[in-house]
Amino acid sequence: MNKRGSNTMRPHLQRLLERAARAAREGRHSEAISCGEAAIFRAANQQEADEIAEWLQDHAQDFHPGQ
């Protein structure tokens, strides 16, 4: 569930975004970009694209811990 209370994102998209965040925290930036792009490219429609954008905004700190 995101911070705004929605949980409609398809599970595999959320897993890709979480993997991207984890890879970024661990300094694996190429993998992070690859996973993030895969989630974005798999968005089936504008609503999913908007949900991905919302998730990224809500979890920006996951990509930059300590900032």
C-alpha positions in Angstrom: 0.0 0.0 0.0 1.3 3.4 -0.8 1.3 6.4 1.6 -1.9 7.7 0.1 -3.8 4.5 0.9 -4.1 3.1 -2.6 -3.1 -0.5 -3.4 -4.1 -1.1 -6.9 -0.7 -1.5 -8.5 -0.1 -4.9 -10.0 2.2 -6.9 -7.7 4.9 -7.5 -10.2 5.2 -3.8 -10.9 5.6 -3.1 -7.2 8.2 -5.8 -6.9 10.2 -4.3 -9.7 10.1 -0.8 -8.1 11.1 -2.3 -4.7 14.0 -4.1 -6.4 15.0 -0.9 -8.0 15.1 0.9 -4.7 17.0 -1.8 -3.0 19.6 -1.9 -5.9 20.0 1.9 -5.7 20.6 1.7 -1.9 23.2 -0.9 -2.5 25.0 1.1 -5.2 23.9 -1.1 -8.1 22.7 1.8 -10.2 22.5 0.0 -13.6 20.2 -2.6 -12.1 18.2 0.1 -10.3 17.6 1.9 -13.6 16.8 -1.3 -15.5 14.2 -2.4 -12.9 12.6 1.0 -12.8 12.4 1.2 -16.5 10.9 -2.2 -16.7 8.1 -1.2 -14.4 7.4 2.0 -16.3 7.4 0.2 -19.7 5.0 -2.5 -18.4 2.4 0.0 -17.3 -0.7 -1.1 -19.2 -2.4 2.3 -19.2 -2.1 5.9 -17.9 -3.6 4.9 -14.5 -0.8 2.4 -13.9 1.8 4.9 -15.1 0.3 7.5 -12.6 0.4 4.9 -9.8 4.1 4.2 -10.6 4.8 7.9 -10.5 3.0 8.2 -7.2 4.9 5.3 -5.8 8.2 6.8 -6.8 7.3 10.1 -5.2 6.1 8.4 -2.0 9.3 6.3 -1.9 11.9 8.7 -3.1 13.8 8.4 0.2 14.1 4.7 -0.5 16.5 5.6 -3.3 18.5 8.1 -1.3 18.8 7.0 2.3 20.3 9.5 4.6 19.5 12.5 2.5 
